């Protein structure tokens, strides 16, 4: 079965950095696009970044130039490097894979606060 396990969240001051990881299992990782979403309290879940099988990436306008998505097809892991974090980046971050249907990780909390 498909499993996605995120890690790397935490508390960071504005301007700081974090790297999130999502390790996948149960499917042929290299042949599927992967994405990161986030959900802040009281808001809908939104797409943050995505990377396809050809390593082509796209980003939400709010994170362009600050966040970088990457993938390691040997480790079956997708990463989200987040730099210059802002308080408005505070949210639960989720990894997503679409393997005939959507699969989500358990989420990891990112809190940006002084």
C-alpha positions in Angstrom: 0.0 0.0 0.0 1.0 3.6 -0.6 2.6 5.3 2.4 4.0 8.8 2.7 5.9 9.8 5.8 6.9 13.5 6.3 9.5 14.9 8.6 11.4 18.0 9.3 8.9 20.5 10.6 9.4 22.7 13.6 9.5 26.1 15.1 11.7 28.7 13.3 12.1 32.4 13.5 11.2 34.7 10.6 13.9 34.6 8.0 15.0 31.1 9.0 15.1 27.9 7.0 13.7 24.4 7.2 13.9 21.3 5.0 10.9 19.0 4.9 11.3 15.4 3.7 8.7 12.9 2.5 9.6 9.3 2.1 7.3 7.2 -0.1 6.7 3.5 -0.4 4.3 1.1 -2.0 4.6 2.4 -5.6 7.2 3.1 -8.2 8.2 6.5 -6.9 10.2 7.6 -10.0 7.2 7.4 -12.3 4.9 9.7 -10.4 4.7 13.4 -9.8 5.0 14.5 -6.2 3.7 17.6 -4.5 3.7 19.5 -1.2 0.5 21.2 0.1 -0.1 23.2 3.2 -3.1 24.1 5.4 -3.1 27.0 7.8 -5.8 27.2 10.6 -9.1 28.2 9.1 -7.9 28.1 5.6 -8.2 25.6 2.7 -5.4 23.3 1.8 -3.3 24.8 -0.9 -0.6 23.6 -3.4 2.9 24.8 -2.4 5.1 23.1 -5.0 5.2 20.1 -7.3 7.8 18.1 -9.2 7.0 15.7 -12.0 8.8 12.6 -13.3 11.0 14.8 -15.5 12.0 16.9 -12.5 10.0 19.9 -13.9 8.8 22.0 -11.0 6.1 24.5 -10.3 5.4 26.7 -7.3 2.8 28.8 -5.7 3.4 32.5 -6.3 3.7 33.1 -2.6 6.7 30.8 -2.3 8.6 31.4 -5.6 12.2 32.3 -5.0 12.1 31.1 -1.4 11.1 27.4 -1.6 12.7 24.6 -3.6 11.2 21.2 -4.3 13.5 18.3 -5.2 13.4 14.6 -5.4 15.7 11.6 -4.9 14.5 8.6 -6.9 17.0 6.3 -5.2 15.8 7.2 -1.7 12.2 7.5 -2.8 12.1 10.9 -1.1 10.8 14.3 -2.0 12.1 17.4 -0.3 11.0 20.9 0.3 13.7 23.4 1.2 12.2 26.5 2.7 14.2 29.6 3.1 13.4 33.1 4.3 10.4 31.8 6.1 7.6 34.2 7.0 4.9 34.0 9.7 2.4 33.5 6.9 4.1 30.2 6.0 2.9 28.8 9.3 0.8 25.7 8.5 0.7 21.9 8.5 2.6 20.8 5.4 1.5 17.6 3.6 3.1 15.4 1.0 0.8 14.2 -1.8 1.1 11.5 -4.4 -1.6 10.7 -7.0 -1.4 6.9 -7.7 -4.8 6.3 -9.2 -6.1 8.4 -6.4 -4.7 10.9 -3.9 -2.6 9.7 -1.1 -1.5 12.1 1.7 1.1 11.9 4.4 0.2 12.6 8.1 1.4 16.2 7.9 4.2 18.1 9.6 3.7 21.3 11.5 5.8 24.4 10.5 5.6 27.4 12.8 7.3 30.6 11.9 7.4 33.0 14.9 9.7 35.2 16.9 
